[in-house]
Amino acid sequence: MAFKLPESVLVVVHTAALDVLLIERAANPGFWQSVTGSREPDDPDLEATARRELLEETGLSAGTLTDWRLTNRYEIWPQWRARYAPDVTHNTEHVYGFLVPEVTVATLDPAEHAAQLWLPWQQAMEKVFSPTNRDAVRQLAQRAGR
């Protein structure tokens, strides 16, 4: 098995009204998040990683992807560290927004995600388990002047 690269994307899928799509991790019930995923060695750039993860995790491709030019560096949680090379302890996450025209039903990979829901940004911010995801949803509202 190849180790995951310690570089990833976080993509906040949202409408103009700031409804946010959250997906629940299949292996961790109650862990709600935005689209996330590690860069693959053959991804030409991080935008390609974001678009690939959007398609893999939600089936969504119609929308506007925006690089927020925001990065987070955080310690990889112990339960997920075995996926990375032995000396890797931190990940660098790049944040994107993905504006869709309306609330839509995502096509989930049942091996990865068990459920989906759309929430107003304030509720989405409270429901996500990751602090960087919470900050990204807050950033969405700030970007929209709310």
MARTORMAR-481393 format. One line per field, with one value per atom (N, C-alpha, C): residue number from 1; residue in three letters; chain; atom name; x, y, z. Coordinates in pm, 1 decimal. Example, Ala and Ser with C-alpha at 12.3 -4.5 7.8 and 13.67 -1.06 7.14 Angstrom:
<recs>
pos <- 1, 1, 1, 2, 2, 2;
code <- ALA, ALA, ALA, SER, SER, SER;
unit <- A, A, A, A, A, A;
site <- N, CA, C, N, CA, C;
X <- 1319.0, 1230.0, 1320.0, 1285.0, 1367.0, 1290.0;
Y <- -569.0, -450.0, -330.0, -225.0, -106.0, 3.0;
Z <- 780.0, 780.0, 780.0, 708.0, 714.0, 787.0;
</recs>
This chain:
<recs>
pos <- 1, 1, 1, 2, 2, 2, 3, 3, 3, 4, 4, 4, 5, 5, 5, 6, 6, 6, 7, 7, 7, 8, 8, 8, 9, 9, 9, 10, 10, 10, 11, 11, 11, 12, 12, 12, 13, 13, 13, 14, 14, 14, 15, 15, 15, 16, 16, 16, 17, 17, 17, 18, 18, 18, 19, 19, 19, 20, 20, 20, 21, 21, 21, 22, 22, 22, 23, 23, 23, 24, 24, 24, 25, 25, 25, 26, 26, 26, 27, 27, 27, 28, 28, 28, 29, 29, 29, 30, 30, 30, 31, 31, 31, 32, 32, 32, 33, 33, 33, 34, 34, 34, 35, 35, 35, 36, 36, 36, 37, 37, 37, 38, 38, 38, 39, 39, 39, 40, 40, 40, 41, 41, 41, 42, 42, 42, 43, 43, 43, 44, 44, 44, 45, 45, 45, 46, 46, 46, 47, 47, 47, 48, 48, 48, 49, 49, 49, 50, 50, 50, 51, 51, 51, 52, 52, 52, 53, 53, 53, 54, 54, 54, 55, 55, 55, 56, 56, 56, 57, 57, 57, 58, 58, 58, 59, 59, 59, 60, 60, 60, 61, 61, 61, 62, 62, 62, 63, 63, 63, 64, 64, 64, 65, 65, 65, 66, 66, 66, 67, 67, 67, 68, 68, 68, 69, 69, 69, 70, 70, 70, 71, 71, 71, 72, 72, 72, 73, 73, 73, 74, 74, 74, 75, 75, 75, 76, 76, 76, 77, 77, 77, 78, 78, 78, 79, 79, 79, 80, 80, 80, 81, 81, 81, 82, 82, 82, 83, 83, 83, 84, 84, 84, 85, 85, 85, 86, 86, 86, 87, 87, 87, 88, 88, 88, 89, 89, 89, 90, 90, 90, 91, 91, 91, 92, 92, 92, 93, 93, 93, 94, 94, 94, 95, 95, 95, 96, 96, 96, 97, 97, 97, 98, 98, 98, 99, 99, 99, 100, 100, 100, 101, 101, 101, 102, 102, 102, 103, 103, 103, 104, 104, 104, 105, 105, 105, 106, 106, 106, 107, 107, 107, 108, 108, 108, 109, 109, 109, 110, 110, 110, 111, 111, 111, 112, 112, 112, 113, 113, 113, 114, 114, 114, 115, 115, 115, 116, 116, 116, 117, 117, 117, 118, 118, 118, 119, 119, 119, 120, 120, 120, 121, 121, 121, 122, 122, 122, 123, 123, 123, 124, 124, 124, 125, 125, 125, 126, 126, 126, 127, 127, 127, 128, 128, 128, 129, 129, 129, 130, 130, 130, 131, 131, 131, 132, 132, 132, 133, 133, 133, 134, 134, 134, 135, 135, 135, 136, 136, 136, 137, 137, 137, 138, 138, 138, 139, 139, 139, 140, 140, 140, 141, 141, 141, 142, 142, 142, 143, 143, 143, 144, 144, 144, 145, 145, 145, 146, 146, 146;
code <- MET, MET, MET, ALA, ALA, ALA, PHE, PHE, PHE, LYS, LYS, LYS, LEU, LEU, LEU, PRO, PRO, PRO, GLU, GLU, GLU, SER, SER, SER, VAL, VAL, VAL, LEU, LEU, LEU, VAL, VAL, VAL, VAL, VAL, VAL, VAL, VAL, VAL, HIS, HIS, HIS, THR, THR, THR, ALA, ALA, ALA, ALA, ALA, ALA, LEU, LEU, LEU, ASP, ASP, ASP, VAL, VAL, VAL, LEU, LEU, LEU, LEU, LEU, LEU, ILE, ILE, ILE, GLU, GLU, GLU, ARG, ARG, ARG, ALA, ALA, ALA, ALA, ALA, ALA, ASN, ASN, ASN, PRO, PRO, PRO, GLY, GLY, GLY, PHE, PHE, PHE, TRP, TRP, TRP, GLN, GLN, GLN, SER, SER, SER, VAL, VAL, VAL, THR, THR, THR, GLY, GLY, GLY, SER, SER, SER, ARG, ARG, ARG, GLU, GLU, GLU, PRO, PRO, PRO, ASP, ASP, ASP, ASP, ASP, ASP, PRO, PRO, PRO, ASP, ASP, ASP, LEU, LEU, LEU, GLU, GLU, GLU, ALA, ALA, ALA, THR, THR, THR, ALA, ALA, ALA, ARG, ARG, ARG, ARG, ARG, ARG, GLU, GLU, GLU, LEU, LEU, LEU, LEU, LEU, LEU, GLU, GLU, GLU, GLU, GLU, GLU, THR, THR, THR, GLY, GLY, GLY, LEU, LEU, LEU, SER, SER, SER, ALA, ALA, ALA, GLY, GLY, GLY, THR, THR, THR, LEU, LEU, LEU, THR, THR, THR, ASP, ASP, ASP, TRP, TRP, TRP, ARG, ARG, ARG, LEU, LEU, LEU, THR, THR, THR, ASN, ASN, ASN, ARG, ARG, ARG, TYR, TYR, TYR, GLU, GLU, GLU, ILE, ILE, ILE, TRP, TRP, TRP, PRO, PRO, PRO, GLN, GLN, GLN, TRP, TRP, TRP, ARG, ARG, ARG, ALA, ALA, ALA, ARG, ARG, ARG, TYR, TYR, TYR, ALA, ALA, ALA, PRO, PRO, PRO, ASP, ASP, ASP, VAL, VAL, VAL, THR, THR, THR, HIS, HIS, HIS, ASN, ASN, ASN, THR, THR, THR, GLU, GLU, GLU, HIS, HIS, HIS, VAL, VAL, VAL, TYR, TYR, TYR, GLY, GLY, GLY, PHE, PHE, PHE, LEU, LEU, LEU, VAL, VAL, VAL, PRO, PRO, PRO, GLU, GLU, GLU, VAL, VAL, VAL, THR, THR, THR, VAL, VAL, VAL, ALA, ALA, ALA, THR, THR, THR, LEU, LEU, LEU, ASP, ASP, ASP, PRO, PRO, PRO, ALA, ALA, ALA, GLU, GLU, GLU, HIS, HIS, HIS, ALA, ALA, ALA, ALA, ALA, ALA, GLN, GLN, GLN, LEU, LEU, LEU, TRP, TRP, TRP, LEU, LEU, LEU, PRO, PRO, PRO, TRP, TRP, TRP, GLN, GLN, GLN, GLN, GLN, GLN, ALA, ALA, ALA, MET, MET, MET, GLU, GLU, GLU, LYS, LYS, LYS, VAL, VAL, VAL, PHE, PHE, PHE, SER, SER, SER, PRO, PRO, PRO, THR, THR, THR, ASN, ASN, ASN, ARG, ARG, ARG, ASP, ASP, ASP, ALA, ALA, ALA, VAL, VAL, VAL, ARG, ARG, ARG, GLN, GLN, GLN, LEU, LEU, LEU, ALA, ALA, ALA, GLN, GLN, GLN, ARG, ARG, ARG, ALA, ALA, ALA, GLY, GLY, GLY, ARG, ARG, ARG;
unit <- A, A, A, A, A, A, A, A, A, A, A, A, A, A, A, A, A, A, A, A, A, A, A, A, A, A, A, A, A, A, A, A, A, A, A, A, A, A, A, A, A, A, A, A, A, A, A, A, A, A, A, A, A, A, A, A, A, A, A, A, A, A, A, A, A, A, A, A, A, A, A, A, A, A, A, A, A, A, A, A, A, A, A, A, A, A, A, A, A, A, A, A, A, A, A, A, A, A, A, A, A, A, A, A, A, A, A, A, A, A, A, A, A, A, A, A, A, A, A, A, A, A, A, A, A, A, A, A, A, A, A, A, A, A, A, A, A, A, A, A, A, A, A, A, A, A, A, A, A, A, A, A, A, A, A, A, A, A, A, A, A, A, A, A, A, A, A, A, A, A, A, A, A, A, A, A, A, A, A, A, A, A, A, A, A, A, A, A, A, A, A, A, A, A, A, A, A, A, A, A, A, A, A, A, A, A, A, A, A, A, A, A, A, A, A, A, A, A, A, A, A, A, A, A, A, A, A, A, A, A, A, A, A, A, A, A, A, A, A, A, A, A, A, A, A, A, A, A, A, A, A, A, A, A, A, A, A, A, A, A, A, A, A, A, A, A, A, A, A, A, A, A, A, A, A, A, A, A, A, A, A, A, A, A, A, A, A, A, A, A, A, A, A, A, A, A, A, A, A, A, A, A, A, A, A, A, A, A, A, A, A, A, A, A, A, A, A, A, A, A, A, A, A, A, A, A, A, A, A, A, A, A, A, A, A, A, A, A, A, A, A, A, A, A, A, A, A, A, A, A, A, A, A, A, A, A, A, A, A, A, A, A, A, A, A, A, A, A, A, A, A, A, A, A, A, A, A, A, A, A, A, A, A, A, A, A, A, A, A, A, A, A, A, A, A, A, A, A, A, A, A, A, A, A, A, A, A, A, A, A, A, A, A, A, A, A, A, A, A, A, A, A, A, A, A, A, A, A, A, A, A, A, A, A, A, A, A, A;
site <- N, CA, C, N, CA, C, N, CA, C, N, CA, C, N, CA, C, N, CA, C, N, CA, C, N, CA, C, N, CA, C, N, CA, C, N, CA, C, N, CA, C, N, CA, C, N, CA, C, N, CA, C, N, CA, C, N, CA, C, N, CA, C, N, CA, C, N, CA, C, N, CA, C, N, CA, C, N, CA, C, N, CA, C, N, CA, C, N, CA, C, N, CA, C, N, CA, C, N, CA, C, N, CA, C, N, CA, C, N, CA, C, N, CA, C, N, CA, C, N, CA, C, N, CA, C, N, CA, C, N, CA, C, N, CA, C, N, CA, C, N, CA, C, N, CA, C, N, CA, C, N, CA, C, N, CA, C, N, CA, C, N, CA, C, N, CA, C, N, CA, C, N, CA, C, N, CA, C, N, CA, C, N, CA, C, N, CA, C, N, CA, C, N, CA, C, N, CA, C, N, CA, C, N, CA, C, N, CA, C, N, CA, C, N, CA, C, N, CA, C, N, CA, C, N, CA, C, N, CA, C, N, CA, C, N, CA, C, N, CA, C, N, CA, C, N, CA, C, N, CA, C, N, CA, C, N, CA, C, N, CA, C, N, CA, C, N, CA, C, N, CA, C, N, CA, C, N, CA, C, N, CA, C, N, CA, C, N, CA, C, N, CA, C, N, CA, C, N, CA, C, N, CA, C, N, CA, C, N, CA, C, N, CA, C, N, CA, C, N, CA, C, N, CA, C, N, CA, C, N, CA, C, N, CA, C, N, CA, C, N, CA, C, N, CA, C, N, CA, C, N, CA, C, N, CA, C, N, CA, C, N, CA, C, N, CA, C, N, CA, C, N, CA, C, N, CA, C, N, CA, C, N, CA, C, N, CA, C, N, CA, C, N, CA, C, N, CA, C, N, CA, C, N, CA, C, N, CA, C, N, CA, C, N, CA, C, N, CA, C, N, CA, C, N, CA, C, N, CA, C, N, CA, C, N, CA, C, N, CA, C, N, CA, C, N, CA, C, N, CA, C, N, CA, C, N, CA, C, N, CA, C, N, CA, C, N, CA, C, N, CA, C, N, CA, C, N, CA, C, N, CA, C, N, CA, C, N, CA, C, N, CA, C, N, CA, C, N, CA, C, N, CA, C, N, CA, C, N, CA, C;
X <- 83.1, 0.0, 88.6, 57.0, 129.9, 78.0, 167.5, 127.9, 58.3, -33.6, -100.2, -1.5, -18.6, 61.4, 5.7, 89.8, 41.4, -0.2, -75.5, -129.4, -270.0, -366.6, -504.6, -583.9, -708.6, -801.9, -923.0, -982.7, -1111.8, -1197.4, -1309.3, -1395.3, -1532.1, -1566.7, -1696.2, -1794.5, -1887.3, -1989.9, -2105.8, -2146.5, -2249.0, -2330.5, -2445.5, -2530.1, -2503.8, -2560.5, -2548.3, -2616.1, -2716.7, -2785.7, -2707.5, -2590.8, -2500.2, -2555.1, -2631.4, -2661.7, -2539.7, -2497.8, -2372.5, -2403.2, -2340.8, -2353.5, -2256.9, -2309.5, -2226.6, -2249.0, -2141.9, -2149.9, -2094.6, -2158.4, -2121.2, -2029.3, -1919.3, -1822.8, -1884.2, -1875.4, -1933.3, -1864.8, -1733.5, -1657.5, -1666.6, -1716.4, -1724.8, -1861.1, -1966.1, -2097.8, -2094.8, -2160.9, -2162.4, -2051.9, -1957.4, -1850.3, -1895.9, -1946.7, -1994.4, -1885.2, -1875.6, -1769.0, -1806.6, -1724.5, -1729.9, -1648.4, -1636.8, -1555.7, -1408.6, -1340.3, -1197.9, -1127.3, -997.6, -921.6, -778.2, -695.3, -552.0, -516.6, -412.3, -358.0, -300.1, -323.8, -267.5, -142.2, -47.0, 76.5, 53.1, -52.6, -76.6, -168.7, -210.9, -288.0, -192.4, -222.7, -130.8, -119.7, -226.9, -225.9, -337.9, -347.6, -447.9, -590.2, -606.5, -739.9, -788.6, -698.8, -734.5, -772.4, -701.2, -735.2, -875.2, -904.9, -1037.1, -1147.5, -1127.4, -1229.0, -1245.3, -1136.0, -1143.3, -1219.3, -1185.6, -1253.9, -1402.6, -1435.7, -1577.4, -1652.5, -1595.2, -1659.5, -1668.2, -1557.8, -1557.3, -1653.7, -1657.7, -1734.0, -1879.5, -1909.3, -2046.0, -2106.5, -2023.0, -2072.1, -2093.8, -2062.7, -2087.2, -1972.8, -2009.2, -1909.5, -1957.3, -2088.3, -2143.1, -2145.5, -2058.7, -2049.1, -1921.6, -1899.0, -1781.1, -1686.1, -1567.1, -1464.8, -1377.2, -1356.3, -1273.9, -1167.9, -1043.7, -933.5, -935.0, -958.5, -966.5, -827.5, -722.9, -585.1, -567.2, -624.9, -619.2, -564.0, -461.6, -406.7, -408.1, -422.5, -418.8, -314.8, -234.3, -140.1, -182.0, -204.5, -250.7, -189.9, -190.1, -141.0, -243.4, -196.2, -283.4, -329.1, -458.8, -513.2, -450.6, -418.5, -351.0, -420.1, -552.9, -624.0, -607.2, -559.7, -540.4, -392.6, -302.3, -160.3, -97.2, -146.4, -88.6, -102.3, -189.6, -207.1, -90.6, -9.4, 100.2, 233.6, 339.6, 473.7, 503.7, 586.4, 611.1, 657.4, 730.6, 780.9, 685.1, 568.8, 472.9, 377.8, 371.2, 281.1, 183.0, 210.1, 125.3, 80.9, -31.3, -89.0, -108.5, -94.7, -126.2, -252.1, -353.7, -485.1, -508.8, -556.9, -585.6, -736.9, -789.7, -934.9, -988.6, -1098.1, -1169.2, -1317.0, -1384.5, -1529.6, -1582.6, -1701.0, -1764.7, -1909.8, -1937.8, -2071.3, -2154.9, -2267.6, -2361.5, -2487.1, -2558.2, -2674.4, -2789.1, -2801.8, -2911.6, -2878.2, -2953.3, -2941.0, -2970.7, -2885.4, -2899.4, -2863.4, -2903.3, -2870.1, -2735.8, -2643.6, -2511.6, -2517.4, -2429.5, -2415.5, -2298.1, -2328.3, -2225.4, -2170.4, -2042.7, -1981.2, -2010.6, -2095.4, -2134.4, -2018.0, -1906.5, -1789.1, -1724.8, -1750.3, -1687.9, -1784.0, -1906.3, -2002.1, -2139.9, -2202.7, -2329.2, -2452.0, -2435.4, -2551.3, -2505.5, -2602.9, -2576.0, -2687.3, -2655.2, -2758.1, -2708.2, -2802.9, -2775.5, -2823.7, -2739.3, -2774.6, -2735.7, -2807.6, -2760.3, -2620.2, -2538.1, -2397.4, -2378.7, -2465.9, -2449.3, -2462.7, -2561.3, -2581.5, -2472.8, -2430.6, -2323.0, -2194.8, -2167.3, -2047.0, -2048.5, -2164.9, -2176.5, -2169.6, -2207.1, -2218.3, -2087.8, -2000.9, -1878.7, -1787.6, -1714.7, -1629.9, -1492.2, -1447.1, -1311.0, -1304.1, -1210.9, -1194.9, -1161.8, -1082.8, -1051.6, -1173.2, -1258.8, -1382.5, -1475.8, -1481.6, -1562.7, -1514.7, -1384.3, -1327.9, -1357.3, -1354.6, -1381.9, -1526.7, -1619.8, -1760.7, -1778.9, -1712.0, -1716.0, -1658.7, -1550.5, -1486.5, -1582.5, -1662.0, -1762.5, -1856.0, -1904.1, -1995.9, -1926.1, -1802.2, -1726.9, -1704.6, -1675.2, -1654.0, -1780.4, -1893.8, -2021.5, -2070.0, -1991.9, -2028.1, -2136.9, -2142.7, -2245.6, -2183.9;
Y <- -117.7, 0.0, 125.6, 217.3, 344.6, 435.0, 511.4, 604.3, 725.5, 782.4, 905.4, 1021.3, 1117.2, 1239.0, 1329.1, 1398.2, 1484.6, 1623.0, 1623.4, 1745.8, 1713.0, 1796.0, 1764.6, 1890.5, 1866.6, 1976.4, 1960.6, 2074.2, 2081.4, 2168.1, 2114.3, 2186.7, 2207.0, 2333.9, 2368.3, 2385.4, 2291.9, 2296.6, 2379.1, 2481.2, 2571.9, 2635.4, 2690.6, 2767.2, 2915.6, 3000.0, 3145.1, 3189.1, 3114.9, 3145.4, 3095.4, 3036.2, 2983.5, 2860.6, 2779.9, 2646.0, 2562.0, 2478.0, 2402.3, 2253.3, 2181.6, 2036.3, 1973.1, 1883.8, 1804.3, 1657.9, 1579.0, 1435.6, 1365.0, 1253.7, 1180.0, 1064.2, 1055.3, 947.8, 812.6, 717.0, 584.5, 512.9, 525.2, 454.6, 522.7, 644.9, 720.7, 789.8, 715.7, 777.6, 900.1, 1005.7, 1129.0, 1225.7, 1182.4, 1269.4, 1330.5, 1451.8, 1524.3, 1616.9, 1631.2, 1711.8, 1762.8, 1854.5, 1894.6, 1792.3, 1813.0, 1724.9, 1743.2, 1632.4, 1636.6, 1524.1, 1540.1, 1432.0, 1469.3, 1368.1, 1387.2, 1400.7, 1476.7, 1490.1, 1355.4, 1317.9, 1194.8, 1230.7, 1139.5, 1170.1, 1213.7, 1164.9, 1201.4, 1322.7, 1386.5, 1511.0, 1621.5, 1690.6, 1793.3, 1914.1, 1941.7, 2053.4, 2033.9, 2125.3, 2112.3, 2134.2, 2215.4, 2231.5, 2097.9, 2024.2, 1891.6, 1798.3, 1809.1, 1728.9, 1764.8, 1893.0, 1937.9, 1886.6, 1899.7, 1852.9, 1700.7, 1627.5, 1482.0, 1439.9, 1502.7, 1467.3, 1503.0, 1617.5, 1654.0, 1546.3, 1503.7, 1403.1, 1268.9, 1226.2, 1097.6, 1095.0, 1202.4, 1200.3, 1245.0, 1323.3, 1376.1, 1358.5, 1330.3, 1324.4, 1461.7, 1567.7, 1704.3, 1753.7, 1814.4, 1876.7, 2012.3, 2036.1, 2163.4, 2263.6, 2362.8, 2464.5, 2543.6, 2639.4, 2725.2, 2695.6, 2646.3, 2615.6, 2738.5, 2776.1, 2892.5, 2853.4, 2884.4, 2863.2, 2979.6, 2951.6, 3056.8, 3103.4, 3039.4, 3074.6, 3074.0, 2972.8, 2952.6, 2812.9, 2804.5, 2673.6, 2654.3, 2530.8, 2490.7, 2381.0, 2389.6, 2281.7, 2227.1, 2098.2, 2038.6, 1900.7, 1859.3, 1726.0, 1622.5, 1518.1, 1410.5, 1330.4, 1307.5, 1234.2, 1094.7, 1046.6, 916.7, 801.4, 798.6, 687.2, 684.9, 795.9, 801.9, 809.3, 811.6, 832.4, 714.6, 594.5, 477.0, 483.7, 569.9, 585.6, 662.1, 726.4, 811.4, 745.0, 792.3, 740.6, 754.7, 668.0, 666.8, 799.4, 880.1, 1005.1, 1123.4, 1100.6, 1209.2, 1223.4, 1344.1, 1370.5, 1483.9, 1564.0, 1679.9, 1680.8, 1743.5, 1756.9, 1904.9, 1940.5, 2075.6, 2067.0, 2139.9, 2138.0, 2270.2, 2262.0, 2379.2, 2391.1, 2510.2, 2529.1, 2588.8, 2529.9, 2574.3, 2589.4, 2669.7, 2677.5, 2624.5, 2565.7, 2517.1, 2562.6, 2664.9, 2723.9, 2646.2, 2592.3, 2521.7, 2607.2, 2592.0, 2676.7, 2657.2, 2536.5, 2507.8, 2384.7, 2366.6, 2245.6, 2127.5, 2028.5, 1912.2, 1785.8, 1673.2, 1546.4, 1499.7, 1476.3, 1426.1, 1274.6, 1222.6, 1078.5, 1034.0, 967.9, 928.6, 790.2, 770.2, 638.5, 577.9, 473.8, 419.0, 363.4, 334.3, 288.3, 403.4, 526.5, 642.9, 727.3, 745.0, 833.5, 769.2, 785.6, 718.7, 807.2, 937.9, 1026.7, 1166.6, 1246.7, 1384.5, 1473.3, 1598.4, 1696.3, 1835.4, 1921.6, 2062.2, 2141.4, 2229.0, 2311.4, 2456.2, 2550.8, 2688.5, 2692.9, 2786.6, 2787.8, 2785.2, 2853.7, 2857.0, 2716.9, 2641.5, 2505.4, 2410.6, 2430.4, 2346.9, 2365.7, 2489.7, 2520.7, 2446.0, 2432.3, 2363.0, 2211.6, 2158.6, 2014.0, 1945.7, 2015.4, 1950.0, 1915.0, 1804.2, 1758.9, 1823.5, 1868.6, 1920.4, 2070.4, 2113.7, 2257.6, 2335.7, 2277.9, 2351.4, 2360.7, 2260.1, 2264.4, 2371.5, 2378.2, 2481.2, 2620.8, 2639.9, 2769.0, 2800.4, 2698.4, 2720.2, 2762.5, 2702.9, 2742.4, 2885.4, 2918.9, 3056.8, 3152.1, 3110.7, 3190.5, 3212.5, 3111.2, 3124.9, 3241.2, 3246.7, 3352.9, 3488.9, 3494.6, 3620.1, 3666.5, 3573.7, 3607.6, 3664.1, 3619.0, 3667.7, 3791.2, 3837.8, 3958.3, 3936.2, 3814.9, 3785.7, 3757.0;
Z <- 0.0, 0.0, 0.0, -86.2, -90.7, 20.9, 78.2, 183.6, 123.4, 200.6, 159.4, 168.3, 78.9, 84.8, 194.6, 268.9, 377.2, 326.4, 217.9, 160.2, 113.0, 150.8, 120.1, 86.2, 44.9, 18.9, 110.1, 140.8, 209.0, 118.5, 71.0, -22.1, 42.1, 66.9, 124.3, 8.2, -4.6, -109.0, -53.3, -129.3, -76.7, -188.7, -149.7, -240.6, -215.9, -300.5, -281.8, -152.4, -108.0, 18.1, 139.4, 114.8, 217.6, 289.5, 216.6, 264.1, 230.0, 323.9, 311.4, 311.4, 217.2, 210.4, 309.6, 394.1, 484.8, 453.2, 466.4, 445.0, 568.7, 603.1, 724.2, 687.8, 757.2, 731.9, 767.8, 676.4, 699.5, 815.4, 824.3, 928.0, 1064.0, 1067.0, 1191.6, 1201.7, 1236.6, 1246.8, 1338.9, 1295.1, 1372.0, 1332.7, 1249.3, 1200.4, 1068.1, 1076.7, 958.8, 909.9, 777.5, 720.8, 582.5, 533.7, 394.3, 315.1, 186.1, 101.9, 139.8, 161.4, 193.4, 119.3, 102.3, 42.4, 19.2, 16.0, -3.2, -150.0, -172.9, -307.7, -348.8, -472.7, -529.1, -609.2, -618.3, -691.9, -836.9, -900.5, -1040.2, -1057.0, -947.2, -957.6, -1002.7, -1113.8, -1161.6, -1068.5, -992.9, -899.2, -797.6, -704.1, -598.5, -650.2, -752.5, -811.2, -866.4, -930.1, -980.8, -865.9, -754.7, -636.3, -588.0, -579.4, -533.2, -625.7, -755.7, -852.0, -847.0, -832.2, -822.5, -698.0, -584.6, -459.6, -464.4, -522.5, -538.9, -615.3, -725.6, -809.0, -736.5, -674.2, -604.1, -486.5, -408.2, -284.1, -299.6, -404.3, -417.6, -556.5, -654.9, -792.1, -853.1, -778.9, -827.4, -914.6, -1027.9, -1115.2, -1165.5, -1162.3, -1209.9, -1095.1, -1105.8, -1002.7, -1023.4, -935.5, -945.5, -830.6, -866.0, -767.1, -747.1, -621.3, -588.4, -487.4, -519.8, -426.8, -328.4, -201.7, -100.3, -56.7, -107.7, -70.8, 80.8, 140.9, 285.1, 309.5, 393.8, 427.4, 578.5, 616.7, 757.4, 770.7, 873.3, 905.0, 1040.2, 1044.0, 1169.3, 1189.0, 1313.6, 1347.9, 1302.4, 1237.9, 1191.3, 1313.3, 1321.5, 1435.6, 1442.0, 1563.2, 1578.4, 1505.1, 1503.9, 1440.2, 1288.1, 1228.4, 1083.5, 1044.3, 1141.0, 1111.2, 1037.0, 1053.8, 986.8, 835.1, 785.0, 639.6, 576.1, 659.3, 612.4, 643.1, 578.1, 605.8, 754.9, 810.1, 954.9, 1015.5, 941.2, 997.5, 979.8, 919.2, 893.1, 1011.6, 1065.7, 1178.6, 1150.5, 1046.1, 1016.4, 870.4, 846.6, 712.9, 682.5, 554.4, 508.9, 424.6, 467.6, 404.6, 331.9, 207.8, 125.0, 110.5, 137.3, 143.2, 13.3, -33.1, -153.2, -121.1, -200.4, -197.2, -328.7, -326.4, -449.0, -446.6, -525.7, -533.8, -634.2, -586.6, -674.2, -689.5, -801.7, -826.7, -727.3, -672.7, -580.5, -496.6, -390.9, -310.4, -402.1, -397.2, -483.7, -406.5, -458.2, -394.2, -447.5, -356.8, -394.1, -412.1, -493.9, -513.0, -427.3, -316.4, -220.9, -250.6, -219.2, -221.0, -84.0, -76.9, 53.9, 135.1, 71.2, 145.6, 222.2, 176.9, 240.0, 322.3, 271.2, 338.8, 346.9, 462.8, 489.6, 468.4, 480.8, 472.5, 430.0, 391.9, 352.4, 403.4, 422.6, 456.3, 420.9, 393.5, 366.2, 486.2, 536.1, 651.1, 624.6, 686.4, 682.9, 745.6, 701.1, 742.2, 892.8, 968.5, 1113.9, 1174.0, 1125.3, 1175.9, 1126.1, 1002.8, 947.7, 1029.0, 1064.9, 1142.2, 1276.0, 1335.7, 1464.6, 1450.8, 1334.1, 1318.4, 1276.8, 1205.0, 1157.5, 1275.0, 1261.7, 1372.7, 1371.4, 1255.7, 1243.1, 1269.0, 1351.9, 1376.2, 1248.9, 1158.0, 1035.3, 944.5, 948.2, 870.4, 927.9, 1059.7, 1126.9, 1086.3, 1087.0, 1047.4, 901.6, 815.3, 672.8, 651.2, 723.0, 709.1, 760.8, 868.9, 919.5, 814.2, 751.0, 645.8, 528.0, 496.4, 390.4, 421.5, 543.6, 582.7, 578.8, 624.1, 619.8, 476.9, 389.2, 248.1, 185.7, 235.5, 183.0, 257.0, 353.3, 429.1, 530.7, 586.5, 687.8, 823.3;
</recs>
